[in-house]
Amino acid sequence: MRILHLAHDHLEQAVAGIEVYTSRLLTLQRTTDEPGLVVARPDPSRPTGRFDTKTWLDVPCYEVVQNRDGWRFEQTWRDPRLAPAFRRIYEDFRPDLIHVQSLINLTLSAIDVACESGIPIVLTLHDHSFACAQGGQRFHVDRSRCDRLDAVRCARCTWAGVGPIPALRAATRRACPGPTAPGPTGASPPPTASARSLMRLRTALARHVPVSSEGGRIRRRWDAMRGLAERVALFIAPSQDMRRAALEFGFPPDRIQHLPHGIPRTVSPRARGIDDVALHFGYVGSLVPHKGVHHLITAFSDMPEGARLDVHGALDDAPEYVRELRARARHPGICFAGPLAPEAVPSAMVRFDCLVAPSIWRENAPLGVQEAFAAGTPVVASDLGGHRELLDGGGGLLFPPDEEAALAATLRRLATQPGLVSELAAKVRPPCRLEEHGDALRELYRRVLHSGSGSAIASTPHGL
C-alpha cells in the first residue's frame, strides 16, 4: 500500500508531538508498506510553491516551499500557489491513500488536488486547527482558553497573527538595537523611542479590527473546514475529547474514529519502594505559554529542599517566554535542561519519580503523558481535555488548570507522603503499543480503500 503523509514539519525542522508521531509511523510502515511524506518549509531564496525531493528515514520526502509571504487571511487555509506542486507530487508518488497529519502551511489546497485526482483521504485530528485559525490550540494571547467559538472573538485573535500585526511585531524587534540579553530579573532592555512608536501603532491597529469583515472571513473558513466532511473518508481522533470537539464543530459521527496513539516500548519500569516519596520531577515538551510551564515553575518554588525539576524543551523557540520562566524560577532544584531527542525520552521518563503536564489548553492525547505511562512513571496533569481520560482509573493526579496553589499542593503531597508515588505507579495503565496502533490503522486504511466512503467505517469505538 502506498501511503502519502502530509504534515507541516518533520523532525529535522521541529520536535513536537505531530512530528514525533509521524516519524514513528513512517518507520513502522516502511516495514510493510510504501510510505512517503510531504512537509512545508520556508525558503526565502525561492518562491512559494517550489518543492524538493529527498530521502528521509528511508522514505521519499517532498519539501514544499511555503514562505507565508504576502498572505491574505484566505491563503492561510487555502493557498492556490501550492496546487501545481501537489499535482506533481501526487503524480510522482502515486499514492493509494493520503493520510493528513496536519494541513497547517500546506492548506486545503492539498485536499483540493487529492480530490481532483480521486485519492482517498484519512485525516488525524491532532489539534483544533479545523476550528482555530491561530495555531489550532484554541488559546488566546492573554493565556485564556477559547471555550466557545465566536467569529468576532476569533477574528480579533487571528488578527494578531495574520495581517499587519506580525509584520509590525517583527519591525519592533528590529527597532530595538543594542544588547538583547535579559537583566538580572529576566526583564528585557527598555524599548527605544522608535520601538515604542511601533508598539503604539500595533496596539491601535489591534483595537480597530474591521470585525464585521473579519468575522465573515472566519465564518467562511469554518464553512470550508466543515466541507472536509464530504471530502475526507475518515477522521481519526486520538482521544474521545477530540472526537467530541470534532462533533461539536459539525463533523459527522460516522466518519470520526477514535484510535489511541501507539507508543514504542524501549524501557522497563523501575522498581519502587513501598515508602518512596517523589523528589525528582520532570517536564518534557514545548516551552510555550499554552503548555502552562509558568504555573509549574511558580508552583515548584514551595517544594522542600532536595526536590528537583528537570525542564526539557527547546530554549530558543520562544525566547521571551523562556526568559519569563527563568525569572520565575526561585527553587534551586529547577534545571532548564534543554530538549531531549525523541529516542532519549523513555530513559528520562524512567529516571523521573513523576512527570508533570501543566497544560492550560485543551490537550488532545499528549505523547509525553503516554511516554511516561509506557515507562511506568506516574503523572500529575491539569484536568483538561485528553488528560482526564488518560488518567481515568489511576496512574496519576489531576489538578484544576490555572491554579498554581492546587498544583503546588499536589506536588508537595507527592514529595512528603510516603508511598503515594508507588501507589500511583502501580496503577499506571500501559498505553497501546506502536505495533498495535499500526495494525489497527492499516485495517482502517483497508476499509477506506474498499468502501470508497467513510460511512459506517467509524461506527464502533476502537478497543485499543
Secondary structure by P-SEA (a helix, b strand, c coil): cbbbbbccccccccccaaaaaaaaaaaaaaacbbbbbbbbbbbcccccccbbbbbccccbbbbbbbcccccccccccccccaaaaaaaaaaaacccbbbbcccccccaaaaaaaaaabbbbbbbccccccccccccccccccccccccccaaaaaaaaaacccaaaaaaaaaaaacccccccccccccccccaaaaaaaaaaaaaaaccaaaaaaaaaaaaaaaaaaccccccbbbbccaaaaaaaaaaccccccbbbbbbbbbbcccbbbbccbbbbcccccccccccccaaaaaaaaaccccccbbbbbbccccccaaaaaaaaaacccccccccccccccaaaaaaaacccccccccccccccaaaaaaaaacbbbbbccccccccccccccccccccccaaaaaaaaaaaacccaaaaaaaaaccccccaaaaaaaaaaaaaaaaaaccccccccccccc
